[in-house]
Amino acid sequence: MDTLLPCRTNDPELWFAEHSAQVEQAKALCRTCPLIEGCLAGALERNEPWGVWGGEVFVDGVVVARKRGRGRPRKSENVAAA
């Protein structure tokens, strides 16, 4: 069964990456997993502090739409948020 689980067959660091592109890659891999619902439910139950779980990003124990990289946001991100 482990061979079907993306988090077991890819680099585990991907699910805890700092860069947005890697986080999005982990989320995409999660969407192919047969255990996505249970993984997300377990992460919510355990109050996971960070990482990608069940196709969602956790930051400080809260599910967020996307993980923002370190440093200042790009000017294009500020315009989009306004």
MIMITI-298978 format. One record per residue (C-alpha): x, y, z; residue in three letters. Coordinates in Angstrom, 1 decimal. Example, Ala and Ser with C-alpha at 12.3 -4.5 7.8 and 13.67 -1.06 7.14 Angstrom:
<nodes>
        u        v        w    aa
     12.3     -4.5      7.8   ala
     13.7     -1.1      7.1   ser
</nodes>
This chain:
<nodes>
        u        v        w    aa
      0.0      0.0      0.0   met
      2.9      2.4      0.7   asp
      3.7      2.4     -3.0   thr
      0.5      4.2     -3.7   leu
      1.1      7.0     -1.1   leu
      2.9     10.0     -2.5   pro
      4.3     11.0      0.9   cys
      5.9      7.7      1.2   arg
      7.4      7.5     -2.3   thr
      8.7     11.1     -2.6   asn
     11.1     13.1     -0.6   asp
      9.4     13.7      2.8   pro
     10.9     17.2      3.0   glu
      8.6     18.2      0.1   leu
      5.6     18.3      2.6   trp
      7.5     20.7      4.8   phe
      9.1     22.9      2.2   ala
      9.7     26.6      2.5   glu
      9.2     27.4     -1.2   his
      5.7     27.9     -2.5   ser
      6.4     25.9     -5.7   ala
      7.4     22.9     -3.7   gln
      4.4     23.2     -1.4   val
      2.1     23.4     -4.4   glu
      3.8     20.2     -5.8   gln
      3.1     18.4     -2.5   ala
     -0.5     19.5     -2.6   lys
     -0.8     18.2     -6.1   ala
      0.7     14.9     -5.2   leu
     -1.8     14.7     -2.2   cys
     -4.7     15.0     -4.6   arg
     -3.6     11.6     -6.2   thr
     -3.6      9.9     -2.8   cys
     -6.3      7.4     -1.8   pro
     -6.0      8.4      1.8   leu
     -6.4     12.2      1.4   ile
     -9.6     12.6      3.5   glu
     -8.3     10.5      6.4   gly
     -4.9     12.3      6.3   cys
     -6.6     15.7      6.5   leu
     -9.0     14.6      9.3   ala
     -6.1     13.2     11.3   gly
     -4.0     16.3     10.9   ala
     -6.9     18.5     12.1   leu
     -7.5     16.1     15.0   glu
     -3.8     16.2     16.0   arg
     -3.6     20.0     15.5   asn
     -0.6     19.6     13.2   glu
      1.4     22.8     13.4   pro
      2.8     22.9      9.9   trp
      3.2     21.0      6.6   gly
      1.0     19.7      3.9   val
     -1.6     17.2      5.1   trp
     -4.4     15.9      3.1   gly
     -3.8     18.3      0.3   gly
     -4.0     21.4      2.6   glu
     -1.3     23.7      4.0   val
     -1.0     24.1      7.7   phe
      0.9     27.2      9.1   val
      0.9     27.6     12.9   asp
     -1.8     25.0     13.2   gly
     -4.2     26.7     10.8   val
     -5.2     25.6      7.3   val
     -4.2     28.4      4.9   val
     -4.9     28.8      1.1   ala
     -1.2     29.1      0.3   arg
      2.0     29.3      2.1   lys
      3.8     32.6      1.7   arg
      7.6     32.3      1.3   gly
     10.0     34.0      3.6   arg
     10.8     37.7      3.3   gly
      8.8     40.5      1.8   arg
      6.0     39.7     -0.6   pro
      6.6     40.5     -4.3   arg
      5.0     43.7     -5.5   lys
      2.7     41.6     -7.8   ser
      1.4     39.9     -4.6   glu
      0.7     43.2     -3.0   asn
     -1.3     44.4     -6.0   val
     -3.3     41.2     -6.1   ala
     -4.1     41.5     -2.4   ala
     -5.3     45.1     -2.6   ala
</nodes>
